[in-house]
Amino acid sequence: MATRARGSVYFPPPDRIARHVHELWFDGPVRHLFLSPAAVDDILPSLGRMAAGFALAAVVGIVLGVAVGRSRRAYALANPVLQFARAVPPPALVPVFVVVFAFGTPMQIASIAFSAVWPVLINTAAGVRNTDPLRLDVAAVLRLNTAERLWFLVLPSALPRIFAGLRLSLSLSLILMVFSELLPGTANGIGFTLTEAQTRSDLLTVWAALVLLGALGYLLNTGLLAVEKRLIGKERAT
């Protein structure tokens, strides 16, 4: 009601934004899941980069987090470094990634993975360290080997903290995906669409891209929550 009463070109009504989202990306044929050619050019490349960066961050974060959390000395030595690396703003690392990877998809995936790995790593290490010592003593009495302790005891105990880190990492991956596509050398993606729309002063497309990003973030988070509840139970999912 406020946008209609105002009639400002900078704030179009929500129904107009929704129609524009549909016209841009979701007016394709049923056999293509209603995706238009623009959706294939904009949404799929962005999701591919984000998925690759998030998957890399998740694997590296969980593996290193378990290794660090299992050793008291390793955790004491690594924790200050992890906290320092987590505090470095991702845009500050762009020059480093440009030098190492040059502009393009590898640089974008590397920037997403590097910045998204810390929540997973830190939360995994904390979850592993919080494993009940009594259970570890029982495992020792039962003579479980290292792999059995890790699979049947440590990882299940750390799963709530791991998923907390994964949710933070997922949100970061979406943000960093957009940021990486605002840089030179990008020819497609949602971030590229935002830049192009801003250059043309096409504010309706800018709002449409923002709505699309919000919807994607909500759907991805909902999917991850569903996996979490499936694996660890609804009462332990946080």
N, C-alpha and C positions, 0 to 999 in steps of 0.2 A: 504493500500500500504506500509506503514511504517513497519507494523508487518511482512508482507511477505518479504520485502527487508531485514529486520533484521534477520529473521529466528530464533528468540530467543525462547527457551523453556518456558521462563517466560511470554512471551506475545504472545499467539497464535492468529492467524487471527480471526476476528469477525465471519466469516462464519463457521469456525470450532467450535467456541464456540456455535453458534446458533444450529449447527447440534448436538452437545453434549447435549444441553438443550433438544432438541427434543427426542434424544435417551434415555435420563435419565428419563424424566417425562411425555412426551406427545406422546408416540408411542403406546398407548393403544387402545382398540376397541372403536368404535363409541358409543356403548351403555354405556360406562363408561366415556363419554365426552373426549375421547382420553387420559385419565389419566392412566399412567402405575402403576404397583404395587409400584414402588419407589415413585411416586407422592402421593399415598395414605399414605405411611409411612412418607414422608418428608413434603409435602406441607400442607395437611389437618390438621395434629396435630398443626403445627405452626399457621395456620390461626385460628384454634379453640382457642388456647391460646390468640392470639392477639385480637380476637373478644370478648372473655370473659373479658379481661382486659380493652379493650376500652369501651365496653358497661357499665361496672361497673364505670369506670372513668366518662363517660358521664352522667350517671344518678346521681351519687353522686355530681359531679361538678355543674350540672344545679340546683339541689335541694338546695344545700348549697349556691350556688351563688345567687339564688333568695332570700333566707333568709337573707344573709349578705347584699345584695344590697338594700333591702327594708328598712333597718334600718341604719340611719346615724351613730348612736353610735356603732352598731355592726360592721359596715364597718371600722370605725376609730380604733376599738380595734383589729379587725381580720386582717386588711391589713398588718401590719408588720409581723405577724406570717405567713401569706400566702406567702409573698415575701421571708421570710427566708426559709420556707419549699421548695419553688420552686427552690431556689438556691442550695439546697443540691444535690450533684452529685448522681445519682442512684447507681453506683457501691459501693459507700460508705455505702449504706444501706443493702448490701447483707448479711453481718454477722448478722444483726438484723433479717432479714427475714428467714435466715437459722435456727436461734435459735427458732423463733416462729413457722415456718411451716415445717422445715426440707427441704431437697432437694426433688424436685418433682413438679408436675403441680400446686398445690396450691401456693407454693412459687413463681413460675413463674408468675402466674396470679396476685398475690398480688403485686409483684414488678412492673409489667406493670401498674396496676391500680393506685398504689400510685404515681408513677412518672408522669403519663399521666393526672391525675385529675386536676393539678394546672392550666394549660392553660384554661381549660373549666371553672373552678370555678372563676378565676380572671376575665376573659372576660365576663362571665355571670353577675357577680356582677357589673362590670363597665357598661355593657349594661343596666341593671336594673336602675342604678343610673342616667343614661342619658335620662330616660323617660321624655318627655316634661311635665313640670309642669302644663302648660295650659290644657293639656289633662286630667291630674289628677284632676284639678279643675272642669272640665266639668263632669268627672265621679262622683265626689262628688255631684254636682248639680243634676245629674240624679239618685243619690242614688244607684249606683251600689255597690254590696257587695264586700267583699275582693276577693272571688273566681272569680267573674265576672271581676273585675279590672285586676286581674292577667292574666286571660285567653284572654280577648279581648283587653287589653291595654299594660300591662307590657311585657308579653312574645313576642308579635309581634314586639314591639319596640326594644327589646333586641336581636331578632333573628340574625341580621348581626354579632354582637359581639359574640354571642353564636357559630355561625358556624365558625367564625375566630378561636375561641378556639378549636373547634372540629377538624379543619384541623391540627392545631399544635399538638393536642393530638394524632391524627391518625398517623402522622409521628413519634412521639415519641414512640407510641405503636409498630410500626414496628421495630424501632431500638432496643427497650428494649426486644422485643420478641427474636430477634437474640441473644442479649447479655445473656438473661436468659438461652438460650439453649446451650451456651458455657460453662455453669457451670457443675460441676459433678452431677451425678444423672439423666442426660438426656439421653434417649435411642432413640429418634427420633427427627425429625424437621430439618429445613433448617440450623439452627445454628449448630446442631449436625453433619450434613453432611459437613459443612465447617470445623469443627474440625477434623473429620475423614479424609477428603481430605488433610488437612494440615499435619496430621500425616503421611500419605502415600506419601507426596510430589506430590499429584495429582493436579497440578496447573490448569489443564483444568477444573476439577470439581469445583475448587475454583472460577474460572472466571464464570462458568455456574451458580453457586449459586448467585454470585453478580449480574449477568444479571437478574436472576429470581427475586431477591429482588427489583431491580430497576423497573422491569415490574409490579410487584405486587403493589409497592408504587404508580406508575403512575395510574394504574387501580383503586385502592381504592380511591385515591384523585379525580380522574375524576368522580367516582360514587358519592362521597360526594358533589362535586360541582354541579352535576346534581340535587341532592336532594335539595341543597340550592337554586338553581335557581327556582326549582319547588315551593318551599315554600314561598320565599320572593321576587321573581321576578329577572330577569336578571340584571336590572339596579341597584339593591341594593346589588347584590352578589359581594363580594370583595375577 
